[in-house]
């Protein structure tokens, strides 16, 4: 038998093999050719130089098809050193003997190529500044417009939709849903298109957040979420994207790119609720701080008012004591003047009675001496009496003058007391007006210290992407992106370090 006949016989015998076989082997070499790559296989687990060996061909068409499934070009060189299963179509060639064409790769090889492709994509996104672009977006100040991207008929979306619909019925937000394929060759571009449509205006403005939700399932279902077009669509989305993909252990590239990643759709909804509650929590804290400040200012003003009230009381008491002392002295003076007047009147009366008694004693002798002399003396006595009586009348008028002077003194004391009373009332009103002005000034200070007033006056609040206030140059140097909060909204800015 010739050698050719022997090889033909061997070929006829090997052609009895099945058309396709799944073979487990280790790939030890990969050599590129014009239309594909030649892989050298050895028996899995065999020592070097022992066991069988086989060379198979991996076509460029199969690599292109696998690249489309995995989301980008793949390099078979990264299969070297892996042990996997390969679907092979065996064939016999008289020159090269037994060989085969690779028709498909097993799960292990696919995962190895996928991990390498994802790592290359991750490096490219970092180089382009897209890897953490979503995480640099600031937290929404409030959530009133939500867009949900979900698989058709997914159970995880049903839970999310029920919760969001209750919020929408309560008037808290507006919700729009986009159903998309999450598996299959068309899924990556469908999800990317849904992400682009998600930022379309909703209720007159762009959405506040976008939710990507998907229920649990096999790990293979997450391979779509490692696709480059989805990663780039998420990174370029101007709205924070929250992922709830239903896998607590396995993570896809999407989980690294999105603004926030949650294990389940329900946790994604819980995160939205936390964002909604955040402004109320901050307002409650600010309100408590303002109330405490106002309470302190009121306490200080009340203390000042009490001090002023005590001072006014002391001044009033002193003024009343002085008025009482003055009135008592005036009354004493009046009593002295009245006693002196009474004593003078009594002396005049005694003098008149003595004079009349003397006139009566001398009247008989004078009448006996001479009638004319008596008549003259009578006239003289009458004149003297009239004069004395006139003098007595002057004493009565003097007493009346004293009484009038005493009344005038009392009136002056009453006027002085009234004047002191008016002065005390005016002082009290002045103190109360001063305290009222102090309270009004305190209220103005409290009003001026509010955040809205400061922003309206032209001040700017600078925060980082986590909403933390930056108030020093060192803090600004530590941030790449900042948010400027002004009176009518906020503006994102980038810090230029020199």
C-alpha positions in Angstrom: 0.0 0.0 0.0 1.3 3.3 -0.9 1.5 6.2 1.5 -1.2 8.0 -0.5 -3.4 5.0 -0.3 -2.8 4.8 3.5 -3.7 8.5 3.9 -6.8 8.1 1.8 -7.9 5.1 3.9 -7.4 7.1 7.1 -9.4 10.0 5.6 -12.3 7.7 4.7 -12.3 6.3 8.2 -12.3 9.8 9.8 -15.0 11.0 7.6 -17.3 8.8 9.6 -17.1 11.3 12.5 -20.1 13.6 13.3 -20.3 16.9 11.3 -19.9 18.9 14.5 -18.4 18.1 17.9 -18.1 20.0 21.2 -14.5 19.5 22.4 -13.0 20.5 25.7 -9.4 21.6 25.3 -6.8 24.1 26.4 -5.7 26.7 23.9 -1.9 27.1 23.9 -1.2 29.2 20.8 -3.0 31.6 18.4 -1.6 32.6 15.1 -3.2 35.2 12.8 -3.7 34.5 9.1 -5.3 36.2 6.2 -8.8 35.0 6.8 -8.7 34.1 10.5 -6.7 32.7 13.3 -5.1 29.2 13.8 -5.6 27.9 17.3 -3.5 25.1 18.7 -5.4 22.9 21.1 -4.0 20.3 23.7 -5.8 18.0 26.0 -7.1 19.8 29.0 -5.2 19.1 32.2 -2.4 17.1 30.4 1.3 17.6 31.2 3.4 19.4 28.6 4.3 17.1 25.8 1.7 14.5 26.7 -1.9 14.0 25.5 -3.4 14.8 22.1 -3.0 18.0 20.1 -5.1 19.5 17.3 -5.0 22.6 15.2 -8.2 24.3 14.3 -9.2 27.4 12.3 -11.2 30.4 13.8 -12.6 32.5 11.0 -12.9 36.3 11.0 -16.7 35.9 10.3 -17.2 34.1 13.6 -15.1 36.7 15.4 -17.2 39.5 13.9 -20.4 37.8 14.9 -19.2 37.3 18.5 -18.0 40.9 18.6 -21.5 42.0 17.6 -23.0 40.0 20.4 -20.4 41.1 23.0 -20.6 44.8 22.0 -17.3 45.4 20.4 -14.3 43.9 18.6 -12.5 41.0 20.3 -9.0 39.7 20.1 -8.6 35.8 20.0 -5.0 36.2 21.3 -6.6 36.6 24.8 -7.9 33.0 24.5 -4.3 31.6 24.9 -4.0 29.9 28.2 -7.7 29.3 28.8 -9.4 26.0 29.0 -12.8 25.9 27.3 -15.2 24.1 25.0 -15.2 24.7 21.3 -17.8 23.6 18.7 -15.7 22.1 15.9 -16.5 20.8 12.5 -13.7 18.2 12.0 -12.1 17.5 8.6 -9.2 15.5 7.1 -6.5 16.8 4.9 -3.8 14.6 3.4 -1.2 17.2 4.1 -2.3 18.6 7.4 -4.1 15.4 8.6 -6.9 15.9 11.1 -8.0 19.5 11.7 -11.2 21.4 12.1 -13.1 24.7 11.9 -14.3 26.4 15.0 -18.0 27.0 14.7 -18.7 28.4 18.2 -16.9 29.0 21.5 -18.0 27.8 24.9 -19.1 29.9 27.8 -15.6 30.1 29.4 -14.0 31.5 26.2 -16.9 33.9 25.7 -16.6 35.2 29.3 -12.8 35.6 28.9 -13.2 37.6 25.7 -16.0 39.6 27.2 -14.0 40.5 30.3 -11.1 41.6 28.2 -13.3 43.6 25.9 -15.0 45.3 28.9 -11.7 46.2 30.4 -10.5 47.8 27.2 -13.8 49.7 27.0 -13.4 50.8 30.6 -9.9 52.1 29.9 -11.2 54.0 26.8 -14.0 55.6 28.7 -11.6 56.7 31.4 -9.3 58.2 28.8 -12.2 60.1 27.3 -13.4 61.4 30.7 -16.7 59.5 30.3 -16.3 56.7 32.9 -17.3 58.8 35.9 -19.2 61.6 34.0 -22.5 60.5 35.4 -21.3 60.3 39.0 -20.1 63.9 38.7 -23.6 65.1 38.1 -25.1 66.9 41.1 -28.0 65.3 43.0 -31.4 66.6 41.7 -32.8 69.3 44.1 -36.2 67.5 43.7 -37.7 64.7 41.7 -41.0 65.6 39.9 -40.4 64.1 36.5 -39.2 60.4 36.1 -38.6 58.3 33.1 -38.4 54.5 33.4 -36.6 52.2 30.9 -37.6 48.6 31.4 -37.9 45.2 29.5 -41.3 44.4 28.1 -43.4 42.6 30.7 -40.7 42.6 33.4 -41.8 41.7 36.9 -39.3 44.2 38.4 -40.9 47.0 36.4 -44.4 46.1 37.7 -43.3 46.7 41.3 -41.6 50.0 40.3 -44.6 51.1 38.2 -47.0 50.4 41.0 -45.1 52.6 43.5 -44.5 55.4 41.0 -48.1 55.4 39.9 -49.2 56.0 43.5 -46.9 59.0 43.7 -48.2 60.3 40.3 -51.8 59.9 41.5 -50.9 61.9 44.6 -49.6 64.7 42.3 -46.0 64.3 43.4 -44.5 63.6 40.0 -45.1 62.8 36.3 -43.9 59.4 35.0 -43.1 58.2 31.5 -42.1 54.6 30.6 -40.0 53.3 27.7 -40.2 49.6 27.1 -37.1 48.1 25.4 -35.5 44.8 24.6 -32.8 43.9 27.1 -31.5 40.7 25.5 -30.6 39.7 21.9 -28.5 41.4 19.2 -30.9 44.3 18.8 -31.0 45.1 22.6 -27.9 47.4 22.9 -29.1 49.8 20.2 -32.7 49.6 21.5 -31.6 50.6 25.0 -29.3 53.3 23.7 -32.2 54.8 21.7 -34.4 54.6 24.8 -31.8 56.5 26.7 -31.7 59.3 24.1 -35.5 59.5 24.0 -35.7 59.5 27.8 -34.3 63.1 28.0 -37.0 64.5 25.8 -39.1 67.1 27.6 -41.6 65.8 30.2 -44.2 68.2 31.5 -42.4 71.1 30.0 -38.9 70.3 31.1 -36.3 67.6 30.9 -36.7 64.7 33.4 -35.1 64.9 36.9 -33.9 61.2 36.8 -34.0 58.2 34.5 -34.5 54.7 36.0 -33.1 51.6 34.3 -34.8 48.6 35.9 -34.7 44.9 35.2 -35.8 42.0 37.3 -33.5 39.1 38.2 -32.4 36.4 35.8 -29.4 34.5 34.5 -26.0 36.2 34.5 -25.9 35.9 30.7 -28.7 38.4 30.5 -26.4 41.0 31.8 -23.9 40.7 28.9 -26.0 43.2 26.9 -25.4 45.8 29.6 -21.7 45.6 29.0 -22.2 46.9 25.4 -20.2 50.0 24.4 -23.2 51.8 22.8 -25.1 51.5 26.1 -22.2 52.7 28.2 -21.6 55.7 26.0 -25.3 56.6 25.9 -25.4 56.5 29.7 -22.2 58.5 30.1 -23.5 61.2 27.7 -26.9 61.4 29.3 -27.4 64.9 30.9 -29.8 63.5 33.4 -28.8 61.3 36.4 -29.4 57.6 35.5 -30.2 55.2 38.4 -29.9 51.4 37.6 -31.8 48.7 39.4 -30.9 45.5 37.5 -31.9 42.9 40.0 -28.5 41.4 40.7 -27.0 41.7 44.2 -23.7 39.9 43.3 -23.1 40.1 39.5 -22.3 43.6 38.2 -22.3 44.9 34.7 -20.4 47.8 33.2 -23.6 49.8 33.4 -23.4 49.6 37.2 -20.1 51.4 37.1 -21.2 54.1 34.6 -24.5 55.2 36.0 -25.0 57.9 38.5 -26.2 55.5 41.2 -26.5 51.7 41.1 -28.9 49.6 43.2 -29.2 45.9 43.6 -32.9 45.7 42.8 -35.6 47.9 41.2 -37.2 48.4 44.6 -34.0 49.9 46.0 -33.9 52.2 43.0 -37.3 53.5 43.9 -36.2 53.9 47.6 -33.3 56.0 46.4 -35.7 58.3 44.5 -37.8 58.6 47.6 -34.6 59.6 49.6 -33.8 62.3 47.0 -37.4 63.7 47.3 -37.1 63.8 51.1 -33.7 65.4 51.2 -34.9 69.1 50.5 -37.5 68.7 53.3 -34.9 67.4 55.7 -32.6 70.4 54.8 -35.5 72.9 55.2 -36.4 71.4 58.5 -32.8 71.7 59.7 -32.6 75.3 58.4 -35.9 76.1 60.0 -34.8 74.8 63.4 -31.6 76.8 63.2 -33.5 80.0 62.3 -36.0 79.4 65.1 -33.2 78.9 67.6 -31.5 82.1 66.4 -34.8 84.0 66.6 -35.5 82.6 70.0 -32.1 83.7 71.2 -32.7 87.2 69.8 -36.1 87.4 71.4 -34.7 86.3 74.8 -32.0 89.0 74.6 -34.6 91.6 73.7 -36.9 90.4 76.5 -34.0 90.6 79.0 -33.3 94.2 77.8 -36.9 95.1 78.1 -37.1 93.7 81.6 -34.0 95.7 82.6 -35.5 98.9 81.1 -38.8 98.2 83.0 -36.9 97.8 86.2 -35.0 101.1 85.6 -38.2 102.9 84.8 -39.9 101.6 88.0 -36.9 102.8 90.1 -36.9 106.2 88.4 -40.7 106.5 88.9 -40.5 105.5 92.6 -37.7 108.1 93.1 -39.8 110.8 91.4 -42.9 109.9 93.5 -40.8 110.0 96.7 -39.5 113.4 95.8 -43.0 114.7 95.0 -44.3 113.4 98.3 -41.4 115.1 100.2 -42.1 118.4 98.4 -45.8 118.2 99.1 -45.2 117.5 102.8 -42.9 120.5 103.0 -45.4 122.7 101.3 -48.2 121.6 103.7 -46.0 122.2 106.7 -45.3 125.8 105.4 -49.0 126.4 105.0 -49.7 125.2 108.5 -47.1 127.6 109.9 -48.5 130.5 107.8 -52.0 129.8 109.0 -51.0 129.5 112.6 -49.2 132.9 112.4 -52.2 134.5 110.8 -54.6 133.2 113.4 -52.2 134.5 116.2 -52.2 138.0 114.6 -55.9 138.1 114.2 -56.4 137.2 117.9 -53.9 139.9 118.9 -55.8 142.5 116.9 -59.1 141.4 118.5 -57.7 141.7 122.0 -56.2 145.1 121.2 -59.6 146.3 119.8 -61.4 145.1 122.9 -58.9 146.9 125.2 -59.3 150.1 123.2 -63.1 149.9 123.4 -62.9 149.3 127.2 -60.7 152.4 127.6 -63.0 154.5 125.5 -66.0 153.4 127.5 -64.2 154.2 130.8 -63.3 157.7 129.7 -66.6 158.5 127.9 -68.6 159.5 131.1 -65.9 161.9 132.2 -65.6 163.5 128.8 -69.4 163.9 128.5 -69.5 165.5 131.9 -66.7 168.0 131.0 -68.2 169.3 127.8 -70.7 168.3 125.3 -68.8 169.7 122.5 -65.6 168.1 123.6 -67.6 164.9 124.1 -68.9 165.2 120.6 -65.4 165.9 119.2 -64.0 163.1 121.3 -66.8 160.9 120.1 -65.9 161.8 116.5 -62.3 161.1 117.3 -63.1 157.8 119.0 -65.4 156.9 116.1 -62.7 157.6 113.7 -60.2 155.6 115.7 -62.6 152.7 115.9 -63.3 153.0 112.2 -59.6 153.0 111.6 -59.1 150.0 113.9 -61.9 148.2 112.2 -60.4 149.0 108.9 -57.2 147.6 110.2 -59.0 144.5 111.4 -60.5 144.2 107.9 -56.9 144.4 106.5 -56.0 141.4 108.7 -58.9 139.4 107.3 -57.8 140.3 103.8 -54.2 139.3 104.7 -55.6 135.9 105.9 -57.5 135.5 102.7 -54.2 136.2 100.8 -52.5 133.6 102.8 -55.2 131.1 102.0 -54.9 132.0 98.3 -51.1 131.7 98.5 -51.5 128.2 100.1 -53.9 127.2 97.4 -51.5 128.4 94.7 -48.7 126.4 96.4 -50.9 123.3 96.4 -51.8 123.9 92.8 -48.1 124.2 91.9 -47.3 120.9 93.8 -50.2 119.2 91.9 -48.8 120.5 88.6 -45.4 119.3 89.5 -46.7 115.9 90.4 -48.7 115.8 87.1 -45.6 116.9 85.2 -43.6 114.1 86.8 -46.3 111.6 86.0 -46.3 112.7 82.3 -42.5 112.5 82.2 -42.6 108.9 83.7 -45.2 107.9 81.1 -43.1 109.4 78.3 -40.0 107.6 79.5 -41.9 104.3 79.7 -43.2 104.8 76.1 -39.7 105.7 74.9 -38.3 102.5 76.4 -41.1 100.4 75.0 -40.7 102.0 71.6 -36.9 101.2 71.7 -37.7 97.6 72.6 -40.2 97.4 69.7 -37.6 98.8 67.3 -35.1 96.2 68.6 -37.6 93.4 68.0 -38.2 94.7 64.4 -34.5 94.9 63.8 -34.1 91.4 65.1 -36.9 90.2 62.7 -35.1 92.0 59.8 -31.8 90.3 60.8 -33.5 86.9 60.8 -35.2 87.5 57.5 -32.0 88.7 56.0 -30.1 85.6 57.2 -32.3 83.2 55.1 -30.7 81.5 52.2 -33.3 82.8 49.7 -32.6 86.5 50.8 -28.8 86.0 50.5 -29.1 84.5 47.0 -31.5 87.3 45.9 -28.9 89.9 47.0 -26.4 88.3 44.6 -24.6 85.9 46.8 -23.7 82.4 45.4 -23.5 79.1 47.2 -20.8 76.7 45.9 -21.3 72.9 46.4 -19.6 69.8 45.1 -21.4 67.0 43.2 -22.5 65.5 46.5 -24.2 68.8 47.6 -21.6 69.6 50.2 -21.0 73.4 50.6 -17.5 74.6 49.6 -16.4 77.7 51.5 -12.6 77.6 51.2 -10.1 77.8 48.5 -8.6 74.4 49.6 -12.1 72.8 49.2 -12.4 74.2 45.7 -8.9 72.8 44.8 -10.1 69.4 45.9 -13.2 69.4 43.5 -13.2 69.0 39.8 -16.7 70.0 39.2 -18.8 72.4 41.3 -22.4 73.7 41.3 -23.2 77.4 41.7 -26.5 77.9 43.4 -28.1 81.3 42.6 -31.5 82.9 43.1 -33.3 81.3 40.2 -31.5 78.0 39.8 -28.1 76.3 39.7 -25.3 76.2 37.2 -22.6 73.5 36.8 -19.0 74.7 36.5 -15.5 73.2 36.2 -12.7 74.3 38.5 -9.6 75.4 36.7 -6.5 74.6 38.8 -3.4 76.8 38.3 
